[in-house]
C-alpha cells in the first residue's frame, strides 16, 4: 500500500506546473480562447517537444516513457489547475487508451504521431438521442467489401475542432441499445463524408456536432473486435473518468484555495469576511469535499488495473464523489465571492464553469450512482 | 501508487485472523449476541488476553509494550477485529492517557502507570467536560489548590464537578483537567492530574441516556486530596497535554473497519426485509440509492484514512487533518444507524432491551436498532463536536 509518487512522477508534475505558470496564466488563456483558432497549437507543440510529456503514459516499447495511469493522473491534475483546454484527455488518455488496449493495424504508428504532437484525437461516442448510455447508438458501420461505410451523427464531441482523427463508436450489428454489435473506428477528420459544425462550450473548450455520410473506411480503421467492442469502450471510458477526476481535483483545489484567499482579503463590517464562522464552516466543508475527491481519484486510478467489475465500480464511485464535489465547491466558491463571483473578469467563475461541465462529463452523478448500484447491489426490482 | 499488500502483510493477516478465532472468549461473544450489558470483567478479560499476547497497545513505543506494527499492519488489525466483531480495547487508558504519559510524564510516572494500562489492570476514565464547560473546555472551573498536608507532603485539594465521564462507574483511576491558577488566562491556568477514584470525596452519579443505558456519569469532587506527584507535566501547563490527547482521540475515530462491517450487516438485513411492493428492501429504488451513496462515502473515508496512515508512516503524527476523519467517520456511523432503523420498519419500535433476545417479537436483526440510533447521536458531539472540528480545520489547516 503506497500513495507516494516516484521521483519521475514528481518531476513530471513540476515540469508541467512551471511551464503553465509561465505560459498559461488566466489572461494568457483568455487571450488564446478569444482568437482563431480558439486554442493554442504552440502550447501543444511545447507539450510534445519542449516538455516531452505526451509520451509519459505510453510504454517504452511504443516510444513512450513507460508510465501509465498515475502519470495521466499527475498530468490531468496540473492541467485542471490552469484550466487547460488543449486536448490531452481526448488524445493521450482516450485515444491512447484505445490504441494501447484494442488491437489495430496502425496503432504503433499512430502512437508515435501522438507522442510527437502530430496526431490529435477526439472521442465521438455520444449521440443526440442517447443521453449517457454509451450503447445507445444509431451510427452504423455497414460492412462493404473488406471495409465499412460509416453513417451517423455524433453529439458534442469535445476537442473535435482541434482533432486530426476521431475515435468513433458505431453499430456493425445489433439493435439500437444492445450490448453486442458495437465496434470502434479511428477516422481521419479529413476523410470524405465527414463534416463538422464547430462551436465553443460554456467552459471555454470547443466541440463539434459531427456528421458521417457514407464515409468509406478500410478494415484497418477498426480498433478491437468487430461487434465486440463494448468492454473496450467501457474500459477506456473508466480510464477517462479517472483522468477527469484528477482534472477535477486541480479545478477544485483552485476553487477552494481561491475562496479562502478572497475571504481573507474582502472586508465587510470592518473585518475580513473570513472571520465569520458561517463562512469558515462552509469553507471547511469545501475543503473536506476536495480531500474526499483526491482520495477517490487515487482509489479509481489504482483500481483501473483491477478486473472489469472492480474497475467499473471504482470509476463510478469516484465520479459520484467528484460530481457532488464539483457542485458543492463550485457553487459555494461563487457564493462566497459575492457579486464578484458572477463576473467574467475573475478566474473563480471560469473554474466554476469547468467544474460544472465535469459534473456531466462521461455521465452525470445520477448516471454513475445508478451504475454503481447495479454493480454493488445487483439489479433493482 | 498501489494497494498491494506484500506477502509478509498477508501472512500477518492470517496470523491475526487465527489468533482472534482461537482466543476470543466464547461467553463474551454469546453475551454480545444476546445484547447483554457487558460488565467491567467482560471488557478487561479480553484486554488481558491481548496483553498476554503483547497486542493490547499496538501504537505505543516498542520499548513500552507497543507492537512496532507498520501502519498497514495496524490497518489490518482494525479490519480483522471488525470482521470478527470483537470488542475493542477501551481507549481511555491505552489510546488517550498513555501517549500523554509517555510524552510528558516523568520516568517514575511512566513506570508506575503504564504497565497497569497496558495489561488491563487499571480502568481509567476521563475528567474533562464540566456542566458549564463543553466545547469551551478551557473555561473549566474545577479548582485544585495546593496545600501541605499533615504528613508534610504536598497535595492538591480538588473541588468541582466533571460530567460525561464514560464508564466512570467502573474506574479505578481518572485523568482530570483542573484549574490551578484562577487568575491566568483560561488555557494557562490548567493542570493535568491523575486521581485515584477511590479517594475520599469522590462521588460518581449515573446519567441515563436515551436508550436507557448507563455509559456516562457525573463525577463530583469534594475536597479530594491528590498527591502532587500525580500531576503530569508542569503546573499550569496541562492544556498542552489536553490538546495532545485530543489529537490522539481523533485519530482512529473514523471507525472505517467497523463501519464496513456495519454496512455488510445493513445490506444483509435489507436483503431479508421486504419492501412495500413485495420485493426485498435492497431492491427498492429509494432505499438502495441511500445504501449506494453511503457505501461510496465510506470508500472515500477509507481512502482518506489510508492517505493519513501513509503520511504517518512517513513520520507525521496525527495532525489537524484527523478532524476530517472525525467528522466524516461519525456522520457515516450515524447514517448507518439511521438506515438500519429505517430498514427495521415496524420492528424498530419495540423497546425490549436484553429481554428482546429470543423473545419472538420481530426479527433478531431489528433488536436494539433504535437503541443504537439514539445512542449514536453522541458521536458527532463527543471528542470535540463536529462543529468544533470545523473550527480546528479552519484555523489549523485553512489558516483562517
Interface residues (C-beta under 8 A of the other chain):
Chain A: X1 X2 X3 X4 X5 X70 X73 X260 X263 X264 X274 X275 X277 X280 X281 X283 X284 X285 X287 X288 X291 X292 X293 X294 X295 X296 X298 X299 X301 X302 X303 X317 X320 X321 X369 X372 X373 X376 X377 X378 X379 X380 X381
Chain B: X1 X2 X3 X4 X5 X72 X75 X267 X275 X277 X279 X280 X282 X283 X284 X285 X288 X289 X291 X292 X293 X295 X296 X297 X299 X300 X301 X302 X303 X304 X306 X307 X310 X314 X321 X324 X327 X328 X387 X390 X391 X393 X394 X397 X398 X399 X400
